[in-house]
């Protein structure tokens, strides 16, 4: 039994200004998440990912399809179980802490159904949650006396306190600075792991998605384009659109013959095709990530430096090939080459991915 299942879910909002009378926020979305795993809905602003999260929580009805949590039907277009009956905890983007309640009272709120007086059991549970998130000494403080990171952990503790079947996190790190965001993403993952809690995160930031999630779904215009683990998304994107959105890289042209593709940088081996009716021949576009292109002074292959970005431990070089195509390369920062300088390169591409020339060649 899956902890969460979405089966061909569609979400529509009434919109009298549209000829069809509605705005389609999501369409045909299907995914499944195992118990104890962390999933992520990743996509640009306005793609429908937050609408899907709100539908799972019960805040938004679905028009078609079905949502199940631990095998129990939550919604199917006809039935709509209200949020308070779904055993789902939510961490909102703005944390939604009550400013007039102390930290411990905020966490007790979900355990006491809003009553200010708490049982000894509820108080002990709230204290345990505070210890879990590292805020055991902050119980009697008010939210305005805490940092943004501390408020985020209080919100997580409040969501976890009733021991929900599923926790939903809506852009939980977006209000934090970059350094704190990275650290808290790791901390949140550790806390969810420790409590063996199934969770879904919504974000537009791939670094957050990769740092936290076991499975990531890339959403474009309300449709789930790919559902896979972070490694697969980066190295084996199923479309040029996913390749552009997840990670940096570049496309170069090539000619595919059987399980090999010829490029200006040499022949690259491809994995055997599993499709019996596949015709692996013709012009293709080859995806190269920055880590596929290695700096090598001894290599006869040369490329011209046209842009460079210093990142501390390395440079990200934009290199131009003899045919005018551009690729990216991560080079250790002690190799400080000038613009217009030609440097030696070689390919170390373990996952060669090709796309049809018919797919849009938009830049990364």
ABEGO torsion letter per residue (X at the ends): XBABBBBGBBBBBBBAABAAGBBBABBGBBBBBBBGBBBBBBEBBGAGAAAAAAAAAGABBBABEBBBBGGBBABAGABBBBAAAAGBBBBBAAGGBBAABBAAAAAAAAAAGGBABBBAAAAAAAAAAAAAAGAAAAAABBAAABBAAAAAAAAAAAAAAAGBABBBBBGAAAABBAAAAAAAAAAAAAAAAAAGBBBBBBBABAAAAAAABABBBBBBGGBBABBBBAAAAAABBABAAAAAABEBEBBBBBBBBEABBBBAAEBBBBBBBABAABBBBEBBBBBBBAAABBBBAABABBBBBABBBBAGABBBBBBBBAAGBBBBBBBBAABBBBBGBBBBBBBBBABBBBBBAABBABBX
